[in-house]
Amino acid sequence: MRKGTIFFENKPRIIATGTIAGPKECVGVVGQYVDQALTDDTFGESTYEKAECKMLTYAVRRAIQNAKLVEEEMDLLISGDLLNQIISASFTARDFDIPFLGVYSACSTLSESFALSAVFVNSGYAKNVVAATGSHFSSAERQYRYPLELGNTRPPQSQWTVTGAGGTVISNAGSDIAITSATIGRVVDFGITDVNNMGAAMAPAACDTILAHLQATGKRAEDYDLILTGDLGALGSRLLKHLSEQKGVDLSPNHVDCGEIIYNVIEDEFQGGSGAGCSAVVFNSYIWNKLKKAEIKKVLFCATGALLSTVSSGQGESIPCIAHAVEIENVKT
């Protein structure tokens, strides 16, 4: 490990994924790739929080099934979410007889979970690990912003929290899709206080981690077919490219953000998507499919997280943010 970057000699493999997404999300590009497309965002439950938990449970179970494994073969579940005390992940874990590590990195939880899973598998302490996360628009809105019943007008800089969940099985063999390295991010705070402007808050953290990864690995941005951020949305994506260009790195040719592509018409959703479920759904369906087909061969996946709470925002605190980068490659090609 050097400068926060880990090189995985044994190249842990991503062998399967499981995904579920809400009606709005499935109108867009991911609809044809997810395992289950919902027609009802309550998923048959009485509350949105219960629906979010049920989605995450589905994603974990489906990922294990798609890996052609059974629960007893899983050594570890690493999961988190956006709700207080990560209740979606914890309540999901009680439905499985699998050792559980609950993690919180806001919307960057998936890339953090990937990195931790790869550490366990690369070291030989685990053979099969499932990493998972998810989010729900309605549960996130009333926790971080306003109750839905108020009908507040959404400002133009806001994003739409994705309703969806994704699970990923990472193993020591069984696939050509390998995790080759990871860079653990630092907390970066540019003084943004607007809880509706997550893209501006998180873009500096994404820039910091991506540039650190490139420096540590000796690679250039053009060495990747895709530099994929998780939750910046349209504005955050533009800011990331602007910030990196100021540092002498041009990300424009191969950068895209999951929040930019998850919805069918981004103009109707302001800045696009965010939330822990954003990258979980997009990577584990659309991007995973392209990696398996070798349509893209090398991806730097860098999900981003805003480490705020309603308490900190109410007290006038700015929004500290973080991003973790994971290098994923089709090693067969």
C-alpha positions as a Markdown table, in Angstrom:
| # | Residue | x | y | z |
|---|---|---|---|---|
| 1 | Met | 0.0 | 0.0 | 0.0 |
| 2 | Arg | 1.4 | 3.4 | -0.9 |
| 3 | Lys | -0.2 | 6.8 | -0.6 |
| 4 | Gly | -3.5 | 5.3 | 0.2 |
| 5 | Thr | -3.4 | 3.0 | -2.8 |
| 6 | Ile | -3.6 | -0.8 | -2.6 |
| 7 | Phe | -2.4 | -3.2 | -5.3 |
| 8 | Phe | -4.1 | -6.5 | -5.3 |
| 9 | Glu | -1.6 | -9.2 | -6.4 |
| 10 | Asn | -4.2 | -12.0 | -6.5 |
| 11 | Lys | -6.7 | -9.9 | -8.5 |
| 12 | Pro | -10.0 | -10.6 | -6.7 |
| 13 | Arg | -12.8 | -11.3 | -9.2 |
| 14 | Ile | -16.3 | -9.9 | -9.6 |
| 15 | Ile | -18.3 | -13.0 | -10.4 |
| 16 | Ala | -21.9 | -11.9 | -10.3 |
| 17 | Thr | -24.2 | -9.0 | -9.5 |
| 18 | Gly | -27.8 | -8.5 | -8.5 |
| 19 | Thr | -29.9 | -5.4 | -9.1 |
| 20 | Ile | -33.3 | -3.9 | -8.5 |
| 21 | Ala | -34.6 | -0.5 | -9.4 |
| 22 | Gly | -37.7 | 1.7 | -9.2 |
| 23 | Pro | -40.1 | 2.7 | -12.0 |
| 24 | Lys | -38.5 | 6.0 | -12.7 |
| 25 | Glu | -35.0 | 4.5 | -12.9 |
| 26 | Cys | -36.1 | 1.7 | -15.2 |
| 27 | Val | -37.4 | 4.1 | -17.9 |
| 28 | Gly | -33.7 | 4.9 | -18.6 |
| 29 | Val | -30.8 | 2.9 | -19.9 |
| 30 | Val | -30.6 | 0.5 | -16.9 |
| 31 | Gly | -34.1 | -0.8 | -17.2 |
| 32 | Gln | -33.2 | -3.5 | -19.7 |
| 33 | Tyr | -30.2 | -4.7 | -17.6 |
| 34 | Val | -31.5 | -4.8 | -14.0 |
| 35 | Asp | -32.7 | -8.2 | -12.5 |
| 36 | Gln | -36.0 | -6.7 | -11.3 |
| 37 | Ala | -37.7 | -3.6 | -12.5 |
| 38 | Leu | -40.3 | -2.4 | -10.0 |
| 39 | Thr | -43.6 | -1.0 | -11.0 |
| 40 | Asp | -44.4 | 0.2 | -7.5 |
| 41 | Asp | -41.7 | 2.0 | -5.4 |
| 42 | Thr | -43.2 | 0.8 | -2.2 |
| 43 | Phe | -42.3 | -2.8 | -3.3 |
| 44 | Gly | -45.5 | -3.9 | -1.5 |
| 45 | Glu | -44.4 | -2.5 | 1.9 |
| 46 | Ser | -46.2 | -0.1 | 4.2 |
| 47 | Thr | -43.3 | 2.4 | 4.4 |
| 48 | Tyr | -40.5 | 3.6 | 2.2 |
| 49 | Glu | -37.8 | 2.5 | 4.7 |
| 50 | Lys | -39.2 | -1.1 | 4.6 |
| 51 | Ala | -39.2 | -1.0 | 0.9 |
| 52 | Glu | -35.6 | 0.1 | 0.8 |
| 53 | Cys | -34.6 | -2.7 | 3.1 |
| 54 | Lys | -36.5 | -5.2 | 1.0 |
| 55 | Met | -34.8 | -4.0 | -2.1 |
| 56 | Leu | -31.3 | -4.4 | -0.5 |
| 57 | Thr | -32.2 | -7.9 | 0.7 |
| 58 | Tyr | -33.3 | -8.8 | -2.8 |
| 59 | Ala | -30.1 | -7.5 | -4.4 |
| 60 | Val | -27.9 | -9.5 | -2.0 |
| 61 | Arg | -29.9 | -12.7 | -2.5 |
| 62 | Arg | -30.0 | -12.3 | -6.2 |
| 63 | Ala | -26.3 | -11.6 | -6.5 |
| 64 | Ile | -25.6 | -14.8 | -4.6 |
| 65 | Gln | -28.0 | -16.8 | -6.8 |
| 66 | Asn | -26.4 | -15.3 | -10.0 |
| 67 | Ala | -23.0 | -16.4 | -8.8 |
| 68 | Lys | -24.4 | -19.9 | -8.5 |
| 69 | Leu | -23.5 | -20.0 | -4.9 |
| 70 | Val | -25.6 | -20.6 | -1.7 |
| 71 | Glu | -25.7 | -18.5 | 1.4 |
| 72 | Glu | -23.5 | -21.0 | 3.3 |
| 73 | Glu | -20.6 | -20.4 | 0.9 |
| 74 | Met | -20.5 | -16.7 | 1.6 |
| 75 | Asp | -17.8 | -15.7 | 4.1 |
| 76 | Leu | -18.7 | -12.0 | 4.6 |
| 77 | Leu | -21.4 | -9.4 | 3.8 |
| 78 | Ile | -20.2 | -5.8 | 3.6 |
| 79 | Ser | -23.0 | -3.3 | 3.3 |
| 80 | Gly | -24.3 | 0.1 | 4.2 |
| 81 | Asp | -26.9 | 2.7 | 3.2 |
| 82 | Leu | -28.0 | 6.3 | 3.8 |
| 83 | Leu | -30.5 | 5.9 | 6.6 |
| 84 | Asn | -29.7 | 6.6 | 10.2 |
| 85 | Gln | -27.7 | 3.8 | 11.9 |
| 86 | Ile | -27.6 | 2.1 | 8.4 |
| 87 | Ile | -30.8 | 0.2 | 9.2 |
| 88 | Ser | -31.4 | -1.0 | 5.7 |
| 89 | Ala | -28.1 | -2.9 | 5.7 |
| 90 | Ser | -28.4 | -4.1 | 9.3 |
| 91 | Phe | -32.0 | -5.3 | 8.9 |
| 92 | Thr | -30.9 | -7.0 | 5.6 |
| 93 | Ala | -28.1 | -8.8 | 7.4 |
| 94 | Arg | -30.4 | -10.3 | 9.9 |
| 95 | Asp | -32.0 | -12.2 | 7.1 |
| 96 | Phe | -28.8 | -13.9 | 6.2 |
| 97 | Asp | -26.5 | -16.3 | 8.2 |
| 98 | Ile | -23.4 | -14.5 | 7.0 |
| 99 | Pro | -20.8 | -12.5 | 9.0 |
| 100 | Phe | -21.6 | -8.8 | 8.6 |
| 101 | Leu | -19.6 | -5.6 | 8.4 |
| 102 | Gly | -21.7 | -2.5 | 8.3 |
| 103 | Val | -20.0 | 0.4 | 6.6 |
| 104 | Tyr | -21.0 | 4.0 | 6.0 |
| 105 | Ser | -19.5 | 6.2 | 3.4 |
| 106 | Ala | -22.7 | 7.9 | 2.2 |
| 107 | Cys | -23.1 | 7.5 | -1.6 |
| 108 | Ser | -19.5 | 6.2 | -1.9 |
| 109 | Thr | -20.4 | 3.1 | 0.1 |
| 110 | Leu | -20.2 | 0.8 | -2.9 |
| 111 | Ser | -16.7 | 1.6 | -3.9 |
| 112 | Glu | -15.6 | 1.4 | -0.2 |
| 113 | Ser | -17.3 | -2.0 | 0.0 |
| 114 | Phe | -15.5 | -3.1 | -3.2 |
| 115 | Ala | -12.2 | -2.1 | -1.8 |
| 116 | Leu | -12.8 | -3.8 | 1.6 |
| 117 | Ser | -14.1 | -6.9 | -0.1 |
| 118 | Ala | -11.0 | -7.1 | -2.3 |
| 119 | Val | -8.7 | -6.7 | 0.7 |
| 120 | Phe | -10.4 | -9.7 | 2.4 |
| 121 | Val | -10.3 | -11.9 | -0.8 |
| 122 | Asn | -6.8 | -10.9 | -1.9 |
| 123 | Ser | -5.4 | -11.7 | 1.6 |
| 124 | Gly | -7.0 | -15.1 | 1.6 |
| 125 | Tyr | -9.1 | -14.4 | 4.7 |
| 126 | Ala | -12.3 | -14.8 | 2.6 |
| 127 | Lys | -13.2 | -16.7 | -0.5 |
| 128 | Asn | -16.5 | -15.2 | -1.3 |
| 129 | Val | -17.7 | -11.7 | -0.2 |
| 130 | Val | -20.9 | -9.9 | -1.1 |
| 131 | Ala | -20.8 | -6.1 | -1.2 |
| 132 | Ala | -24.1 | -4.2 | -1.4 |
| 133 | Thr | -25.8 | -0.9 | -1.0 |
| 134 | Gly | -29.0 | 0.9 | -2.0 |
| 135 | Ser | -31.2 | 3.9 | -1.5 |
| 136 | His | -34.7 | 5.2 | -1.9 |
| 137 | Phe | -35.8 | 8.6 | -3.0 |
| 138 | Ser | -38.6 | 9.0 | -0.6 |
| 139 | Ser | -36.8 | 7.8 | 2.5 |
| 140 | Ala | -33.7 | 9.9 | 1.7 |
| 141 | Glu | -35.8 | 13.1 | 1.0 |
| 142 | Arg | -37.6 | 13.1 | 4.4 |
| 143 | Gln | -34.4 | 12.3 | 6.3 |
| 144 | Tyr | -32.0 | 14.8 | 4.7 |
| 145 | Arg | -34.3 | 17.5 | 3.3 |
| 146 | Tyr | -38.1 | 17.9 | 3.7 |
| 147 | Pro | -41.1 | 15.6 | 4.2 |
| 148 | Leu | -42.6 | 14.7 | 0.9 |
| 149 | Glu | -46.0 | 16.0 | 2.0 |
| 150 | Leu | -44.7 | 19.6 | 2.0 |
| 151 | Gly | -44.4 | 19.5 | -1.7 |
| 152 | Asn | -41.3 | 21.8 | -1.7 |
| 153 | Thr | -40.1 | 23.2 | -5.0 |
| 154 | Arg | -36.9 | 21.5 | -6.1 |
| 155 | Pro | -34.1 | 24.0 | -6.9 |
| 156 | Pro | -32.3 | 23.6 | -10.2 |
| 157 | Gln | -29.1 | 22.4 | -8.7 |
| 158 | Ser | -30.7 | 19.4 | -7.0 |
| 159 | Gln | -30.4 | 15.7 | -7.8 |
| 160 | Trp | -32.9 | 12.9 | -7.5 |
| 161 | Thr | -32.0 | 10.2 | -5.1 |
| 162 | Val | -32.1 | 6.9 | -6.9 |
| 163 | Thr | -34.6 | 4.2 | -5.8 |
| 164 | Gly | -32.6 | 1.0 | -6.2 |
| 165 | Ala | -30.1 | -1.5 | -4.8 |
| 166 | Gly | -27.2 | -3.5 | -6.1 |
| 167 | Gly | -25.2 | -6.5 | -4.7 |
| 168 | Thr | -21.9 | -7.7 | -6.0 |
| 169 | Val | -20.1 | -11.1 | -5.3 |
| 170 | Ile | -16.4 | -10.8 | -5.1 |
| 171 | Ser | -14.4 | -14.0 | -5.1 |
| 172 | Asn | -10.9 | -15.5 | -5.6 |
| 173 | Ala | -11.8 | -17.1 | -8.9 |
| 174 | Gly | -14.6 | -17.6 | -11.4 |
| 175 | Ser | -14.6 | -14.6 | -13.7 |
| 176 | Asp | -12.4 | -12.5 | -16.0 |
| 177 | Ile | -13.5 | -9.2 | -14.3 |
| 178 | Ala | -10.8 | -8.4 | -11.7 |
| 179 | Ile | -10.2 | -5.7 | -9.1 |
| 180 | Thr | -6.6 | -4.8 | -9.6 |
| 181 | Ser | -6.1 | -1.8 | -7.3 |
| 182 | Ala | -7.9 | 0.7 | -5.1 |
| 183 | Thr | -7.3 | 4.1 | -3.7 |
| 184 | Ile | -8.8 | 5.1 | -0.3 |
| 185 | Gly | -10.0 | 8.7 | -0.4 |
| 186 | Arg | -9.4 | 11.6 | 2.0 |
| 187 | Val | -12.1 | 13.8 | 3.4 |
| 188 | Val | -12.3 | 17.0 | 1.4 |
| 189 | Asp | -14.4 | 20.0 | 2.3 |
| 190 | Phe | -14.8 | 23.0 | -0.1 |
| 191 | Gly | -17.2 | 24.8 | 2.2 |
| 192 | Ile | -20.4 | 24.0 | 0.4 |
| 193 | Thr | -23.4 | 24.3 | 2.8 |
| 194 | Asp | -26.3 | 23.8 | 0.3 |
| 195 | Val | -27.8 | 20.3 | 1.0 |
| 196 | Asn | -29.4 | 20.5 | -2.5 |
| 197 | Asn | -26.1 | 20.9 | -4.2 |
| 198 | Met | -24.4 | 17.6 | -3.7 |
| 199 | Gly | -22.6 | 17.7 | -7.0 |
| 200 | Ala | -20.6 | 20.8 | -6.1 |
| 201 | Ala | -19.8 | 19.4 | -2.7 |
| 202 | Met | -18.5 | 16.1 | -3.9 |
| 203 | Ala | -16.7 | 17.0 | -7.1 |
| 204 | Pro | -13.5 | 18.1 | -5.2 |
| 205 | Ala | -13.3 | 14.8 | -3.4 |
| 206 | Ala | -13.6 | 12.9 | -6.6 |
| 207 | Cys | -10.9 | 15.0 | -8.2 |
| 208 | Asp | -8.6 | 14.5 | -5.2 |
| 209 | Thr | -9.0 | 10.7 | -5.2 |
| 210 | Ile | -8.8 | 10.2 | -9.0 |
| 211 | Leu | -5.6 | 12.3 | -9.3 |
| 212 | Ala | -4.1 | 10.5 | -6.2 |
| 213 | His | -4.8 | 7.1 | -7.9 |
| 214 | Leu | -3.3 | 8.2 | -11.2 |
| 215 | Gln | -0.2 | 9.4 | -9.4 |
| 216 | Ala | 0.2 | 6.3 | -7.2 |
| 217 | Thr | -0.3 | 3.8 | -10.1 |
| 218 | Gly | 1.7 | 5.8 | -12.7 |
| 219 | Lys | -1.2 | 5.7 | -15.1 |
| 220 | Arg | -2.8 | 8.4 | -17.2 |
| 221 | Ala | -6.5 | 9.1 | -17.6 |
| 222 | Glu | -6.5 | 7.8 | -21.1 |
| 223 | Asp | -5.3 | 4.4 | -19.9 |
| 224 | Tyr | -8.9 | 3.7 | -18.9 |
| 225 | Asp | -11.8 | 3.1 | -21.2 |
| 226 | Leu | -14.0 | 4.7 | -18.6 |
| 227 | Ile | -13.6 | 6.8 | -15.5 |
| 228 | Leu | -16.9 | 6.3 | -13.8 |
| 229 | Thr | -18.0 | 8.5 | -10.9 |
| 230 | Gly | -21.0 | 7.6 | -8.9 |
| 231 | Asp | -23.2 | 10.4 | -7.8 |
| 232 | Leu | -22.1 | 13.8 | -9.0 |
| 233 | Gly | -24.9 | 14.4 | -11.5 |
| 234 | Ala | -24.5 | 16.7 | -14.5 |
| 235 | Leu | -23.2 | 19.8 | -12.6 |
| 236 | Gly | -20.8 | 17.8 | -10.4 |
| 237 | Ser | -19.5 | 16.0 | -13.5 |
| 238 | Arg | -18.7 | 19.3 | -15.2 |
| 239 | Leu | -17.0 | 20.6 | -12.0 |
| 240 | Leu | -14.9 | 17.5 | -11.7 |
| 241 | Lys | -13.6 | 17.9 | -15.3 |
| 242 | His | -12.9 | 21.6 | -14.6 |
| 243 | Leu | -11.0 | 20.9 | -11.4 |
| 244 | Ser | -9.0 | 18.1 | -12.9 |
| 245 | Glu | -8.1 | 20.2 | -16.0 |
| 246 | Gln | -6.8 | 22.9 | -13.6 |
| 247 | Lys | -4.4 | 20.2 | -12.3 |
| 248 | Gly | -3.3 | 19.3 | -15.8 |
| 249 | Val | -5.5 | 16.1 | -16.3 |
| 250 | Asp | -8.1 | 16.0 | -19.0 |
| 251 | Leu | -11.0 | 13.6 | -18.0 |
| 252 | Ser | -13.3 | 14.8 | -20.7 |
| 253 | Pro | -12.7 | 12.0 | -23.3 |
| 254 | Asn | -13.6 | 9.1 | -21.0 |
| 255 | His | -15.4 | 10.3 | -17.9 |
| 256 | Val | -19.1 | 9.8 | -17.2 |
| 257 | Asp | -21.1 | 9.9 | -14.0 |
| 258 | Cys | -23.8 | 7.3 | -13.1 |
| 259 | Gly | -26.1 | 10.1 | -12.1 |
| 260 | Glu | -25.9 | 11.6 | -15.6 |
| 261 | Ile | -27.0 | 8.4 | -17.3 |
| 262 | Ile | -29.5 | 6.6 | -15.0 |
| 263 | Tyr | -32.5 | 8.7 | -16.0 |
| 264 | Asn | -34.0 | 8.8 | -19.5 |
| 265 | Val | -34.1 | 12.5 | -19.9 |
| 266 | Ile | -31.8 | 14.3 | -17.5 |
| 267 | Glu | -33.4 | 17.7 | -18.1 |
| 268 | Asp | -36.5 | 16.4 | -16.5 |
| 269 | Glu | -34.6 | 15.4 | -13.4 |
| 270 | Phe | -32.5 | 18.6 | -13.0 |
| 271 | Gln | -28.9 | 17.4 | -12.4 |
| 272 | Gly | -29.7 | 13.7 | -12.6 |
| 273 | Gly | -29.3 | 11.0 | -10.0 |
| 274 | Ser | -27.5 | 10.5 | -6.7 |
| 275 | Gly | -27.8 | 8.3 | -3.7 |
| 276 | Ala | -26.0 | 5.1 | -2.7 |
| 277 | Gly | -28.3 | 3.2 | -5.1 |
| 278 | Cys | -27.2 | 5.3 | -8.1 |
| 279 | Ser | -23.8 | 3.7 | -8.7 |
| 280 | Ala | -25.0 | 0.4 | -7.2 |
| 281 | Val | -27.7 | 0.1 | -9.9 |
| 282 | Val | -25.7 | 1.5 | -12.9 |
| 283 | Phe | -22.4 | -0.4 | -12.2 |
| 284 | Asn | -24.0 | -3.7 | -11.4 |
| 285 | Ser | -26.3 | -3.7 | -14.4 |
| 286 | Tyr | -25.3 | -1.5 | -17.4 |
| 287 | Ile | -21.5 | -1.3 | -16.7 |
| 288 | Trp | -21.2 | -4.9 | -15.6 |
| 289 | Asn | -22.8 | -6.0 | -18.8 |
| 290 | Lys | -20.3 | -4.0 | -20.9 |
| 291 | Leu | -17.4 | -5.4 | -18.9 |
| 292 | Lys | -18.4 | -9.0 | -19.4 |
| 293 | Lys | -18.8 | -8.4 | -23.2 |
| 294 | Ala | -15.4 | -6.6 | -23.2 |
| 295 | Glu | -17.1 | -3.6 | -24.8 |
| 296 | Ile | -15.1 | -1.7 | -22.1 |
| 297 | Lys | -12.0 | -3.4 | -20.7 |
| 298 | Lys | -10.7 | -1.1 | -18.0 |
| 299 | Val | -12.7 | 1.0 | -15.6 |
| 300 | Leu | -11.7 | 3.4 | -12.8 |
| 301 | Phe | -14.8 | 3.4 | -10.6 |
| 302 | Cys | -15.0 | 6.3 | -8.1 |
| 303 | Ala | -18.2 | 6.6 | -6.2 |
| 304 | Thr | -18.5 | 9.8 | -4.1 |
| 305 | Gly | -20.1 | 10.5 | -0.7 |
| 306 | Ala | -21.3 | 13.6 | 1.2 |
| 307 | Leu | -20.7 | 13.0 | 4.9 |
| 308 | Leu | -23.4 | 15.3 | 6.2 |
| 309 | Ser | -26.4 | 14.8 | 8.5 |
| 310 | Thr | -29.5 | 16.8 | 9.2 |
| 311 | Val | -28.0 | 17.8 | 12.5 |
| 312 | Ser | -24.8 | 19.1 | 11.0 |
| 313 | Ser | -26.6 | 20.9 | 8.3 |
| 314 | Gly | -29.0 | 22.5 | 10.8 |
| 315 | Gln | -26.1 | 23.8 | 12.7 |
| 316 | Gly | -24.7 | 25.5 | 9.7 |
| 317 | Glu | -21.8 | 23.1 | 9.0 |
| 318 | Ser | -20.3 | 22.7 | 5.6 |
| 319 | Ile | -20.4 | 19.3 | 3.8 |
| 320 | Pro | -17.3 | 17.1 | 4.1 |
| 321 | Cys | -17.0 | 14.6 | 1.2 |
| 322 | Ile | -15.1 | 11.6 | 0.3 |
| 323 | Ala | -14.5 | 9.4 | -2.8 |
| 324 | His | -12.9 | 5.9 | -3.1 |
| 325 | Ala | -11.5 | 4.6 | -6.4 |
| 326 | Val | -11.4 | 1.0 | -7.5 |
| 327 | Glu | -9.7 | -0.2 | -10.7 |
| 328 | Ile | -11.7 | -2.9 | -12.4 |
| 329 | Glu | -10.4 | -4.7 | -15.5 |
| 330 | Asn | -11.4 | -7.5 | -17.9 |
| 331 | Val | -8.1 | -9.4 | -17.6 |
| 332 | Lys | -9.0 | -11.9 | -20.3 |
| 333 | Thr | -8.6 | -9.2 | -22.9 |
